[in-house]
C-alpha cells in the first residue's frame, strides 16, 4: 500500500481539495511552489503515467481535466503539470500522480514524489 492509498483510506490525514469516485487531490506536504497539489487516481493499478496512459487513457484525461479545474480554482488557471516516472526521474511513490504547480514558479519547483 502506498502513502497515497493510506490517504485515500483516511489512514493518514491530508488537506484534500477535491475528491470524486476515481480521483483525489490534496496539498503537497513539502510544496515546491505557492500552489502545489497532487492529483491521484484512487486505483493502485498504475505505478506511473506511462502505465496509466496505456491502461486507462480515459482516467488520464480525467486526471488532466481535474488538474486544470484545480488550477483555475486555486490559481490563475496557468500551471505546470508534472509526472515523475521512475526513481531516477524523482519518483518515490509508485502510485501514479500528477503535481500541479502554480503561483510564482521557480527553477527548483519540479516536484518529486
Biopython code that builds the backbone (N, CA, C, O; Angstrom):
import numpy as np
from Bio.PDB.StructureBuilder import StructureBuilder

atoms = [
    (1, "UNK", "N", (0.854, -1.181, 0.000)),
    (1, "UNK", "CA", (0.000, 0.000, 0.000)),
    (1, "UNK", "C", (0.898, 1.242, 0.000)),
    (1, "UNK", "O", (1.843, 1.339, 0.783)),
    (2, "UNK", "N", (0.591, 2.173, -0.877)),
    (2, "UNK", "CA", (1.363, 3.412, -0.951)),
    (2, "UNK", "C", (0.830, 4.425, 0.062)),
    (2, "UNK", "O", (-0.255, 4.252, 0.616)),
    (3, "UNK", "N", (1.592, 5.462, 0.289)),
    (3, "UNK", "CA", (1.136, 6.551, 1.156)),
    (3, "UNK", "C", (-0.142, 7.169, 0.594)),
    (3, "UNK", "O", (-1.005, 7.606, 1.356)),
    (4, "UNK", "N", (-0.271, 7.208, -0.732)),
    (4, "UNK", "CA", (-1.484, 7.772, -1.332)),
    (4, "UNK", "C", (-2.694, 6.891, -1.048)),
    (4, "UNK", "O", (-3.789, 7.397, -0.804)),
    (5, "UNK", "N", (-2.502, 5.583, -1.080)),
    (5, "UNK", "CA", (-3.606, 4.681, -0.733)),
    (5, "UNK", "C", (-4.024, 4.877, 0.720)),
    (5, "UNK", "O", (-5.209, 4.804, 1.044)),
    (6, "UNK", "N", (-3.055, 5.126, 1.588)),
    (6, "UNK", "CA", (-3.373, 5.387, 3.000)),
    (6, "UNK", "C", (-4.144, 6.694, 3.150)),
    (6, "UNK", "O", (-5.034, 6.788, 3.994)),
    (7, "UNK", "N", (-3.820, 7.696, 2.352)),
    (7, "UNK", "CA", (-4.572, 8.960, 2.372)),
    (7, "UNK", "C", (-5.988, 8.718, 1.859)),
    (7, "UNK", "O", (-6.953, 9.206, 2.449)),
    (8, "UNK", "N", (-6.118, 7.973, 0.772)),
    (8, "UNK", "CA", (-7.438, 7.667, 0.208)),
    (8, "UNK", "C", (-8.299, 6.942, 1.240)),
    (8, "UNK", "O", (-9.494, 7.211, 1.360)),
    (9, "UNK", "N", (-7.680, 6.018, 1.986)),
    (9, "UNK", "CA", (-8.399, 5.250, 3.013)),
    (9, "UNK", "C", (-8.619, 6.050, 4.289)),
    (9, "UNK", "O", (-9.268, 5.574, 5.220)),
    (10, "UNK", "N", (-8.076, 7.273, 4.333)),
    (10, "UNK", "CA", (-8.169, 8.154, 5.504)),
    (10, "UNK", "C", (-7.373, 7.626, 6.697)),
    (10, "UNK", "O", (-7.662, 7.966, 7.845)),
    (11, "UNK", "N", (-6.364, 6.787, 6.416)),
    (11, "UNK", "CA", (-5.469, 6.317, 7.464)),
    (11, "UNK", "C", (-4.410, 7.366, 7.792)),
    (11, "UNK", "O", (-3.845, 7.367, 8.886)),
    (12, "UNK", "N", (-4.148, 8.255, 6.838)),
    (12, "UNK", "CA", (-3.203, 9.363, 7.002)),
    (12, "UNK", "C", (-3.950, 10.633, 6.638)),
    (12, "UNK", "O", (-4.609, 10.681, 5.600)),
    (13, "UNK", "N", (-3.861, 11.676, 7.480)),
    (13, "UNK", "CA", (-4.579, 12.915, 7.154)),
    (13, "UNK", "C", (-3.921, 13.657, 5.983)),
    (13, "UNK", "O", (-2.716, 13.552, 5.754)),
    (14, "UNK", "N", (-4.742, 14.398, 5.262)),
    (14, "UNK", "CA", (-4.262, 15.236, 4.163)),
    (14, "UNK", "C", (-5.223, 16.399, 4.001)),
    (14, "UNK", "O", (-6.387, 16.317, 4.393)),
    (15, "UNK", "N", (-4.727, 17.481, 3.421)),
    (15, "UNK", "CA", (-5.555, 18.646, 3.113)),
    (15, "UNK", "C", (-6.168, 18.415, 1.733)),
    (15, "UNK", "O", (-5.624, 18.854, 0.720)),
    (16, "UNK", "N", (-7.296, 17.728, 1.707)),
    (16, "UNK", "CA", (-7.950, 17.330, 0.464)),
    (16, "UNK", "C", (-8.684, 18.523, -0.133)),
    (16, "UNK", "O", (-9.458, 19.199, 0.544)),
    (17, "UNK", "N", (-8.424, 18.768, -1.420)),
    (17, "UNK", "CA", (-9.057, 19.890, -2.121)),
    (17, "UNK", "C", (-10.064, 19.439, -3.172)),
    (17, "UNK", "O", (-10.834, 20.250, -3.686)),
    (18, "UNK", "N", (-10.059, 18.147, -3.491)),
    (18, "UNK", "CA", (-11.001, 17.600, -4.475)),
    (18, "UNK", "C", (-11.091, 16.097, -4.258)),
    (18, "UNK", "O", (-10.114, 15.437, -3.907)),
    (19, "UNK", "N", (-12.310, 15.570, -4.481)),
    (19, "UNK", "CA", (-12.473, 14.121, -4.448)),
    (19, "UNK", "C", (-13.675, 13.728, -5.292)),
    (19, "UNK", "O", (-14.731, 14.358, -5.231)),
    (20, "UNK", "N", (-13.492, 12.675, -6.079)),
    (20, "UNK", "CA", (-14.580, 12.062, -6.846)),
    (20, "UNK", "C", (-14.498, 10.561, -6.594)),
    (20, "UNK", "O", (-13.733, 10.111, -5.741)),
    (21, "UNK", "N", (-15.274, 9.801, -7.325)),
    (21, "UNK", "CA", (-15.219, 8.344, -7.186)),
    (21, "UNK", "C", (-13.885, 7.770, -7.649)),
    (21, "UNK", "O", (-13.480, 6.697, -7.203)),
    (22, "UNK", "N", (-13.200, 8.481, -8.544)),
    (22, "UNK", "CA", (-11.989, 7.926, -9.163)),
    (22, "UNK", "C", (-10.701, 8.685, -8.862)),
    (22, "UNK", "O", (-9.612, 8.139, -9.039)),
    (23, "UNK", "N", (-10.806, 9.934, -8.409)),
    (23, "UNK", "CA", (-9.624, 10.785, -8.228)),
    (23, "UNK", "C", (-9.717, 11.526, -6.901)),
    (23, "UNK", "O", (-10.802, 11.891, -6.446)),
    (24, "UNK", "N", (-8.549, 11.741, -6.290)),
    (24, "UNK", "CA", (-8.442, 12.575, -5.101)),
    (24, "UNK", "C", (-7.301, 13.566, -5.340)),
    (24, "UNK", "O", (-6.318, 13.237, -6.004)),
    (25, "UNK", "N", (-7.432, 14.768, -4.802)),
    (25, "UNK", "CA", (-6.372, 15.767, -4.912)),
    (25, "UNK", "C", (-6.175, 16.410, -3.551)),
    (25, "UNK", "O", (-7.136, 16.662, -2.825)),
    (26, "UNK", "N", (-4.923, 16.674, -3.213)),
    (26, "UNK", "CA", (-4.604, 17.250, -1.913)),
    (26, "UNK", "C", (-3.320, 18.070, -2.019)),
    (26, "UNK", "O", (-2.554, 17.941, -2.974)),
    (27, "UNK", "N", (-3.110, 18.911, -1.017)),
    (27, "UNK", "CA", (-1.910, 19.754, -0.987)),
    (27, "UNK", "C", (-0.686, 18.914, -0.649)),
    (27, "UNK", "O", (-0.731, 18.048, 0.225)),
    (28, "UNK", "N", (0.403, 19.184, -1.353)),
    (28, "UNK", "CA", (1.666, 18.506, -1.072)),
    (28, "UNK", "C", (2.190, 18.980, 0.285)),
    (28, "UNK", "O", (2.120, 20.170, 0.591)),
    (29, "UNK", "N", (2.709, 18.067, 1.092)),
    (29, "UNK", "CA", (3.204, 18.455, 2.426)),
    (29, "UNK", "C", (4.561, 19.143, 2.360)),
    (29, "UNK", "O", (5.000, 19.735, 3.346)),
    (30, "UNK", "N", (5.232, 19.075, 1.216)),
    (30, "UNK", "CA", (6.512, 19.762, 1.024)),
    (30, "UNK", "C", (6.432, 20.545, -0.287)),
    (30, "UNK", "O", (7.078, 20.178, -1.268)),
    (31, "UNK", "N", (5.640, 21.622, -0.308)),
    (31, "UNK", "CA", (5.387, 22.325, -1.576)),
    (31, "UNK", "C", (6.639, 22.918, -2.197)),
    (31, "UNK", "O", (7.529, 23.415, -1.507)),
    (32, "UNK", "N", (6.678, 22.852, -3.526)),
    (32, "UNK", "CA", (7.775, 23.427, -4.315)),
    (32, "UNK", "C", (7.357, 24.705, -5.022)),
    (32, "UNK", "O", (8.132, 25.280, -5.787)),
    (33, "UNK", "N", (6.133, 25.148, -4.768)),
    (33, "UNK", "CA", (5.587, 26.372, -5.360)),
    (33, "UNK", "C", (4.467, 26.847, -4.439)),
    (33, "UNK", "O", (3.983, 26.073, -3.613)),
    (34, "UNK", "N", (4.049, 28.103, -4.566)),
    (34, "UNK", "CA", (2.948, 28.592, -3.726)),
    (34, "UNK", "C", (1.695, 27.711, -3.800)),
    (34, "UNK", "O", (1.021, 27.512, -2.790)),
    (35, "UNK", "N", (1.385, 27.190, -4.975)),
    (35, "UNK", "CA", (0.309, 26.210, -5.146)),
    (35, "UNK", "C", (0.984, 24.918, -5.580)),
    (35, "UNK", "O", (1.607, 24.865, -6.641)),
    (36, "UNK", "N", (0.862, 23.876, -4.764)),
    (36, "UNK", "CA", (1.429, 22.567, -5.119)),
    (36, "UNK", "C", (0.448, 21.504, -4.660)),
    (36, "UNK", "O", (0.368, 21.162, -3.480)),
    (37, "UNK", "N", (-0.295, 20.994, -5.632)),
    (37, "UNK", "CA", (-1.315, 19.986, -5.366)),
    (37, "UNK", "C", (-0.908, 18.674, -6.022)),
    (37, "UNK", "O", (-0.236, 18.666, -7.053)),
    (38, "UNK", "N", (-1.317, 17.580, -5.421)),
    (38, "UNK", "CA", (-1.129, 16.268, -6.010)),
    (38, "UNK", "C", (-2.492, 15.749, -6.445)),
    (38, "UNK", "O", (-3.450, 15.774, -5.672)),
    (39, "UNK", "N", (-2.575, 15.281, -7.676)),
    (39, "UNK", "CA", (-3.810, 14.725, -8.226)),
    (39, "UNK", "C", (-3.537, 13.244, -8.459)),
    (39, "UNK", "O", (-2.637, 12.872, -9.211)),
    (40, "UNK", "N", (-4.340, 12.402, -7.790)),
    (40, "UNK", "CA", (-4.031, 10.982, -7.701)),
    (40, "UNK", "C", (-5.256, 10.137, -8.052)),
    (40, "UNK", "O", (-6.316, 10.319, -7.454)),
    (41, "UNK", "N", (-5.127, 9.217, -9.008)),
    (41, "UNK", "CA", (-6.215, 8.261, -9.209)),
    (41, "UNK", "C", (-6.352, 7.385, -7.961)),
    (41, "UNK", "O", (-5.353, 7.040, -7.330)),
    (42, "UNK", "N", (-7.557, 7.035, -7.617)),
    (42, "UNK", "CA", (-7.755, 6.190, -6.444)),
    (42, "UNK", "C", (-7.291, 4.755, -6.686)),
    (42, "UNK", "O", (-6.987, 4.039, -5.732)),
    (43, "UNK", "N", (-7.234, 4.334, -7.924)),
    (43, "UNK", "CA", (-6.768, 2.992, -8.262)),
    (43, "UNK", "C", (-5.264, 2.883, -8.048)),
    (43, "UNK", "O", (-4.510, 3.787, -8.407)),
    (44, "UNK", "N", (-4.837, 1.776, -7.463)),
    (44, "UNK", "CA", (-3.410, 1.493, -7.294)),
    (44, "UNK", "C", (-2.845, 0.729, -8.485)),
    (44, "UNK", "O", (-1.690, 0.305, -8.449)),
    (45, "UNK", "N", (-3.632, 0.545, -9.530)),
    (45, "UNK", "CA", (-3.261, -0.323, -10.646)),
    (45, "UNK", "C", (-2.081, 0.197, -11.465)),
    (45, "UNK", "O", (-1.435, -0.582, -12.166)),
    (46, "UNK", "N", (-1.787, 1.495, -11.391)),
    (46, "UNK", "CA", (-0.778, 2.083, -12.269)),
    (46, "UNK", "C", (0.311, 2.757, -11.453)),
    (46, "UNK", "O", (0.033, 3.617, -10.617)),
    (47, "UNK", "N", (1.547, 2.361, -11.702)),
    (47, "UNK", "CA", (2.674, 2.927, -10.967)),
    (47, "UNK", "C", (3.086, 4.295, -11.503)),
    (47, "UNK", "O", (3.589, 5.132, -10.755)),
    (48, "UNK", "N", (2.871, 4.521, -12.811)),
    (48, "UNK", "CA", (3.326, 5.778, -13.411)),
    (48, "UNK", "C", (2.413, 6.179, -14.561)),
    (48, "UNK", "O", (1.504, 5.437, -14.933)),
    (49, "UNK", "N", (2.660, 7.346, -15.114)),
    (49, "UNK", "CA", (1.780, 7.898, -16.150)),
    (49, "UNK", "C", (1.817, 7.081, -17.438)),
    (49, "UNK", "O", (0.822, 7.042, -18.161)),
    (50, "UNK", "N", (2.924, 6.437, -17.740)),
    (50, "UNK", "CA", (3.003, 5.612, -18.944)),
    (50, "UNK", "C", (2.059, 4.412, -18.807)),
    (50, "UNK", "O", (1.333, 4.077, -19.743)),
    (51, "UNK", "N", (2.075, 3.779, -17.649)),
    (51, "UNK", "CA", (1.154, 2.658, -17.405)),
    (51, "UNK", "C", (-0.300, 3.138, -17.444)),
    (51, "UNK", "O", (-1.163, 2.454, -17.995)),
    (52, "UNK", "N", (-0.571, 4.302, -16.865)),
    (52, "UNK", "CA", (-1.928, 4.839, -16.869)),
    (52, "UNK", "C", (-2.401, 5.135, -18.285)),
    (52, "UNK", "O", (-3.530, 4.798, -18.642)),
    (53, "UNK", "N", (-1.560, 5.757, -19.089)),
    (53, "UNK", "CA", (-1.924, 6.087, -20.473)),
    (53, "UNK", "C", (-2.234, 4.830, -21.276)),
    (53, "UNK", "O", (-3.164, 4.819, -22.082)),
    (54, "UNK", "N", (-1.465, 3.782, -21.062)),
    (54, "UNK", "CA", (-1.680, 2.535, -21.793)),
    (54, "UNK", "C", (-2.896, 1.780, -21.260)),
    (54, "UNK", "O", (-3.638, 1.175, -22.033)),
    (55, "UNK", "N", (-3.103, 1.811, -19.945)),
    (55, "UNK", "CA", (-4.138, 1.005, -19.334)),
    (55, "UNK", "C", (-5.497, 1.650, -19.226)),
    (55, "UNK", "O", (-6.514, 0.958, -19.280)),
    (56, "UNK", "N", (-5.538, 2.971, -19.074)),
    (56, "UNK", "CA", (-6.822, 3.658, -18.895)),
    (56, "UNK", "C", (-6.695, 5.114, -19.345)),
    (56, "UNK", "O", (-6.643, 6.018, -18.511)),
    (57, "UNK", "N", (-6.646, 5.345, -20.656)),
    (57, "UNK", "CA", (-6.483, 6.710, -21.154)),
    (57, "UNK", "C", (-7.608, 7.647, -20.714)),
    (57, "UNK", "O", (-7.376, 8.846, -20.559)),
    (58, "UNK", "N", (-8.806, 7.132, -20.511)),
    (58, "UNK", "CA", (-9.909, 7.990, -20.059)),
    (58, "UNK", "C", (-9.642, 8.501, -18.646)),
    (58, "UNK", "O", (-9.968, 9.648, -18.339)),
    (59, "UNK", "N", (-9.060, 7.679, -17.788)),
    (59, "UNK", "CA", (-8.717, 8.115, -16.436)),
    (59, "UNK", "C", (-7.607, 9.160, -16.478)),
    (59, "UNK", "O", (-7.626, 10.114, -15.700)),
    (60, "UNK", "N", (-6.645, 8.992, -17.374)),
    (60, "UNK", "CA", (-5.600, 10.000, -17.538)),
    (60, "UNK", "C", (-6.208, 11.328, -17.990)),
    (60, "UNK", "O", (-5.841, 12.383, -17.472)),
    (61, "UNK", "N", (-7.125, 11.285, -18.941)),
    (61, "UNK", "CA", (-7.784, 12.511, -19.400)),
    (61, "UNK", "C", (-8.558, 13.167, -18.264)),
    (61, "UNK", "O", (-8.558, 14.391, -18.137)),
    (62, "UNK", "N", (-9.216, 12.360, -17.439)),
    (62, "UNK", "CA", (-9.943, 12.904, -16.290)),
    (62, "UNK", "C", (-8.983, 13.553, -15.296)),
    (62, "UNK", "O", (-9.279, 14.617, -14.751)),
    (63, "UNK", "N", (-7.841, 12.920, -15.060)),
    (63, "UNK", "CA", (-6.841, 13.481, -14.150)),
    (63, "UNK", "C", (-6.373, 14.842, -14.648)),
    (63, "UNK", "O", (-6.276, 15.784, -13.862)),
    (64, "UNK", "N", (-6.082, 14.962, -15.937)),
    (64, "UNK", "CA", (-5.638, 16.236, -16.512)),
    (64, "UNK", "C", (-6.747, 17.280, -16.405)),
    (64, "UNK", "O", (-6.468, 18.441, -16.107)),
    (65, "UNK", "N", (-7.974, 16.895, -16.637)),
    (65, "UNK", "CA", (-9.104, 17.816, -16.513)),
    (65, "UNK", "C", (-9.256, 18.315, -15.081)),
    (65, "UNK", "O", (-9.492, 19.503, -14.860)),
    (66, "UNK", "N", (-9.125, 17.426, -14.116)),
    (66, "UNK", "CA", (-9.198, 17.822, -12.713)),
    (66, "UNK", "C", (-8.052, 18.777, -12.382)),
    (66, "UNK", "O", (-8.259, 19.771, -11.686)),
    (67, "UNK", "N", (-6.854, 18.485, -12.871)),
    (67, "UNK", "CA", (-5.711, 19.372, -12.639)),
    (67, "UNK", "C", (-5.995, 20.777, -13.170)),
    (67, "UNK", "O", (-5.694, 21.770, -12.507)),
    (68, "UNK", "N", (-6.574, 20.853, -14.367)),
    (68, "UNK", "CA", (-6.911, 22.145, -14.956)),
    (68, "UNK", "C", (-7.949, 22.876, -14.114)),
    (68, "UNK", "O", (-7.807, 24.070, -13.849)),
    (69, "UNK", "N", (-8.985, 22.169, -13.696)),
    (69, "UNK", "CA", (-10.024, 22.788, -12.857)),
    (69, "UNK", "C", (-9.445, 23.302, -11.544)),
    (69, "UNK", "O", (-9.808, 24.382, -11.079)),
    (70, "UNK", "N", (-8.545, 22.526, -10.950)),
    (70, "UNK", "CA", (-7.933, 22.956, -9.685)),
    (70, "UNK", "C", (-7.032, 24.176, -9.887)),
    (70, "UNK", "O", (-6.970, 25.049, -9.022)),
    (71, "UNK", "N", (-6.343, 24.239, -11.013)),
    (71, "UNK", "CA", (-5.503, 25.406, -11.299)),
    (71, "UNK", "C", (-6.358, 26.652, -11.484)),
    (71, "UNK", "O", (-5.959, 27.744, -11.078)),
    (72, "UNK", "N", (-7.521, 26.499, -12.089)),
    (72, "UNK", "CA", (-8.432, 27.648, -12.213)),
    (72, "UNK", "C", (-8.962, 28.057, -10.843)),
    (72, "UNK", "O", (-9.102, 29.247, -10.563)),
    (73, "UNK", "N", (-9.253, 27.091, -10.001)),
    (73, "UNK", "CA", (-9.820, 27.370, -8.684)),
    (73, "UNK", "C", (-8.798, 27.946, -7.702)),
    (73, "UNK", "O", (-9.124, 28.838, -6.918)),
    (74, "UNK", "N", (-7.573, 27.443, -7.742)),
    (74, "UNK", "CA", (-6.574, 27.814, -6.740)),
    (74, "UNK", "C", (-5.533, 28.805, -7.242)),
    (74, "UNK", "O", (-4.770, 29.355, -6.447)),
    (75, "UNK", "N", (-5.493, 29.037, -8.534)),
    (75, "UNK", "CA", (-4.510, 29.959, -9.110)),
    (75, "UNK", "C", (-5.193, 30.721, -10.236)),
    (75, "UNK", "O", (-6.407, 30.922, -10.208)),
    (76, "UNK", "N", (-4.427, 31.136, -11.211)),
    (76, "UNK", "CA", (-4.973, 31.918, -12.323)),
    (76, "UNK", "C", (-5.305, 31.059, -13.535)),
    (76, "UNK", "O", (-5.590, 31.585, -14.611)),
    (77, "UNK", "N", (-5.269, 29.746, -13.368)),
    (77, "UNK", "CA", (-5.550, 28.846, -14.475)),
    (77, "UNK", "C", (-4.315, 28.416, -15.234)),
    (77, "UNK", "O", (-4.368, 27.490, -16.043)),
    (78, "UNK", "N", (-3.198, 29.085, -14.975)),
    (78, "UNK", "CA", (-1.935, 28.692, -15.589)),
    (78, "UNK", "C", (-1.189, 27.824, -14.588)),
    (78, "UNK", "O", (-1.138, 28.140, -13.400)),
    (79, "UNK", "N", (-0.610, 26.728, -15.072)),
    (79, "UNK", "CA", (0.011, 25.785, -14.156)),
    (79, "UNK", "C", (1.034, 24.920, -14.865)),
    (79, "UNK", "O", (1.070, 24.834, -16.092)),
    (80, "UNK", "N", (1.853, 24.292, -14.065)),
    (80, "UNK", "CA", (2.784, 23.280, -14.549)),
    (80, "UNK", "C", (2.232, 21.935, -14.089)),
    (80, "UNK", "O", (1.839, 21.791, -12.931)),
    (81, "UNK", "N", (2.197, 20.959, -14.974)),
    (81, "UNK", "CA", (1.719, 19.622, -14.647)),
    (81, "UNK", "C", (2.896, 18.672, -14.832)),
    (81, "UNK", "O", (3.432, 18.530, -15.930)),
    (82, "UNK", "N", (3.288, 18.022, -13.734)),
    (82, "UNK", "CA", (4.481, 17.180, -13.750)),
    (82, "UNK", "C", (4.125, 15.759, -13.329)),
    (82, "UNK", "O", (3.439, 15.538, -12.331)),
    (83, "UNK", "N", (4.608, 14.805, -14.115)),
    (83, "UNK", "CA", (4.553, 13.392, -13.764)),
    (83, "UNK", "C", (6.000, 12.902, -13.679)),
    (83, "UNK", "O", (6.705, 12.902, -14.688)),
    (84, "UNK", "N", (6.443, 12.496, -12.520)),
    (84, "UNK", "CA", (7.756, 11.876, -12.396)),
    (84, "UNK", "C", (7.573, 10.385, -12.664)),
    (84, "UNK", "O", (6.709, 9.742, -12.068)),
    (85, "UNK", "N", (8.390, 9.841, -13.560)),
    (85, "UNK", "CA", (8.251, 8.437, -13.949)),
    (85, "UNK", "C", (9.581, 7.732, -13.762)),
    (85, "UNK", "O", (10.490, 7.874, -14.580)),
    (86, "UNK", "N", (9.691, 6.973, -12.682)),
    (86, "UNK", "CA", (10.914, 6.235, -12.361)),
    (86, "UNK", "C", (11.721, 6.917, -11.279)),
    (86, "UNK", "O", (11.702, 8.140, -11.137)),
    (87, "UNK", "N", (12.425, 6.106, -10.527)),
    (87, "UNK", "CA", (13.219, 6.605, -9.396)),
    (87, "UNK", "C", (14.269, 7.625, -9.833)),
    (87, "UNK", "O", (14.491, 8.619, -9.142)),
    (88, "UNK", "N", (14.910, 7.387, -10.968)),
    (88, "UNK", "CA", (15.939, 8.319, -11.442)),
    (88, "UNK", "C", (15.361, 9.643, -11.910)),
    (88, "UNK", "O", (16.102, 10.608, -12.094)),
    (89, "UNK", "N", (14.047, 9.704, -12.107)),
    (89, "UNK", "CA", (13.370, 10.943, -12.506)),
    (89, "UNK", "C", (12.724, 11.630, -11.309)),
    (89, "UNK", "O", (12.018, 12.624, -11.476)),
    (90, "UNK", "N", (12.958, 11.110, -10.100)),
    (90, "UNK", "CA", (12.433, 11.751, -8.904)),
    (90, "UNK", "C", (11.183, 11.110, -8.334)),
    (90, "UNK", "O", (10.643, 11.605, -7.345)),
    (91, "UNK", "N", (10.703, 10.018, -8.928)),
    (91, "UNK", "CA", (9.506, 9.367, -8.392)),
    (91, "UNK", "C", (9.887, 8.527, -7.187)),
    (91, "UNK", "O", (10.760, 7.663, -7.270)),
    (92, "UNK", "N", (9.222, 8.787, -6.059)),
    (92, "UNK", "CA", (9.472, 7.988, -4.857)),
    (92, "UNK", "C", (8.213, 7.280, -4.366)),
    (92, "UNK", "O", (8.293, 6.386, -3.523)),
    (93, "UNK", "N", (7.046, 7.675, -4.890)),
    (93, "UNK", "CA", (5.797, 6.985, -4.593)),
    (93, "UNK", "C", (5.322, 6.380, -5.905)),
    (93, "UNK", "O", (5.009, 7.102, -6.851)),
    (94, "UNK", "N", (5.269, 5.051, -5.959)),
    (94, "UNK", "CA", (4.976, 4.363, -7.209)),
    (94, "UNK", "C", (3.485, 4.024, -7.316)),
    (94, "UNK", "O", (3.079, 2.876, -7.499)),
    (95, "UNK", "N", (2.704, 5.091, -7.192)),
    (95, "UNK", "CA", (1.256, 5.134, -7.398)),
    (95, "UNK", "C", (1.085, 6.399, -8.230)),
    (95, "UNK", "O", (1.291, 7.503, -7.726)),
    (96, "UNK", "N", (0.713, 6.250, -9.493)),
    (96, "UNK", "CA", (0.718, 7.383, -10.421)),
    (96, "UNK", "C", (0.061, 8.613, -9.798)),
    (96, "UNK", "O", (-0.965, 8.517, -9.125)),
    (97, "UNK", "N", (0.675, 9.765, -10.037)),
    (97, "UNK", "CA", (0.141, 11.030, -9.538)),
    (97, "UNK", "C", (0.747, 12.174, -10.332)),
    (97, "UNK", "O", (1.847, 12.071, -10.875)),
    (98, "UNK", "N", (0.001, 13.263, -10.383)),
    (98, "UNK", "CA", (0.464, 14.463, -11.067)),
    (98, "UNK", "C", (0.669, 15.566, -10.047)),
    (98, "UNK", "O", (-0.101, 15.711, -9.097)),
    (99, "UNK", "N", (1.719, 16.338, -10.260)),
    (99, "UNK", "CA", (1.969, 17.537, -9.467)),
    (99, "UNK", "C", (1.403, 18.720, -10.232)),
    (99, "UNK", "O", (1.738, 18.921, -11.399)),
    (100, "UNK", "N", (0.553, 19.501, -9.591)),
    (100, "UNK", "CA", (0.052, 20.748, -10.156)),
    (100, "UNK", "C", (0.752, 21.865, -9.404)),
    (100, "UNK", "O", (0.550, 22.034, -8.201)),
    (101, "UNK", "N", (1.579, 22.631, -10.115)),
    (101, "UNK", "CA", (2.311, 23.739, -9.510)),
    (101, "UNK", "C", (1.904, 25.038, -10.179)),
    (101, "UNK", "O", (1.763, 25.105, -11.400)),
    (102, "UNK", "N", (1.717, 26.071, -9.367)),
    (102, "UNK", "CA", (1.308, 27.373, -9.902)),
    (102, "UNK", "C", (1.659, 28.456, -8.895)),
    (102, "UNK", "O", (2.016, 28.186, -7.748)),
    (103, "UNK", "N", (1.544, 29.691, -9.364)),
    (103, "UNK", "CA", (1.705, 30.828, -8.464)),
    (103, "UNK", "C", (3.125, 31.208, -8.166)),
    (103, "UNK", "O", (3.547, 31.141, -7.011)),
    (104, "UNK", "N", (3.876, 31.603, -9.160)),
    (104, "UNK", "CA", (5.250, 32.062, -8.912)),
    (104, "UNK", "C", (6.227, 30.925, -8.896)),
    (104, "UNK", "O", (6.914, 30.704, -7.899)),
    (105, "UNK", "N", (6.299, 30.203, -9.982)),
    (105, "UNK", "CA", (7.207, 29.062, -10.060)),
    (105, "UNK", "C", (8.647, 29.516, -10.145)),
    (105, "UNK", "O", (8.956, 30.578, -10.687)),
    (106, "UNK", "N", (9.519, 28.690, -9.598)),
    (106, "UNK", "CA", (10.950, 28.933, -9.688)),
    (106, "UNK", "C", (11.603, 27.756, -10.393)),
    (106, "UNK", "O", (10.957, 26.736, -10.631)),
    (107, "UNK", "N", (12.847, 27.890, -10.718)),
    (107, "UNK", "CA", (13.564, 26.829, -11.427)),
    (107, "UNK", "C", (13.601, 25.525, -10.613)),
    (107, "UNK", "O", (13.642, 24.441, -11.195)),
    (108, "UNK", "N", (13.587, 25.617, -9.284)),
    (108, "UNK", "CA", (13.636, 24.424, -8.445)),
    (108, "UNK", "C", (12.286, 23.813, -8.158)),
    (108, "UNK", "O", (12.196, 22.922, -7.313)),
    (109, "UNK", "N", (11.234, 24.248, -8.818)),
    (109, "UNK", "CA", (9.888, 23.760, -8.492)),
    (109, "UNK", "C", (9.467, 22.646, -9.447)),
    (109, "UNK", "O", (8.460, 22.761, -10.146)),
    (110, "UNK", "N", (10.243, 21.580, -9.467)),
    (110, "UNK", "CA", (9.948, 20.477, -10.372)),
    (110, "UNK", "C", (9.209, 19.327, -9.710)),
    (110, "UNK", "O", (8.864, 18.362, -10.392)),
    (111, "UNK", "N", (8.958, 19.388, -8.434)),
    (111, "UNK", "CA", (8.240, 18.312, -7.755)),
    (111, "UNK", "C", (9.142, 17.111, -7.547)),
    (111, "UNK", "O", (10.225, 17.024, -8.126)),
    (112, "UNK", "N", (8.687, 16.191, -6.720)),
    (112, "UNK", "CA", (9.463, 14.976, -6.511)),
    (112, "UNK", "C", (8.814, 14.036, -5.542)),
    (112, "UNK", "O", (9.060, 14.125, -4.339)),
    (113, "UNK", "N", (8.007, 13.152, -6.019)),
    (113, "UNK", "CA", (7.438, 12.082, -5.222)),
    (113, "UNK", "C", (7.439, 10.849, -6.057)),
    (113, "UNK", "O", (7.000, 9.794, -5.600)),
]
sb = StructureBuilder()
sb.init_structure("model")
sb.init_model(0)
sb.init_chain("A")
sb.init_seg("    ")
for serial, (resi, resn, name, xyz) in enumerate(atoms, 1):
    if name == "N":
        sb.init_residue(resn, " ", resi, " ")
    sb.init_atom(name, np.array(xyz, "f"), 0.0, 1.0, " ", f" {name:<3s}", serial, name[0])
structure = sb.get_structure()
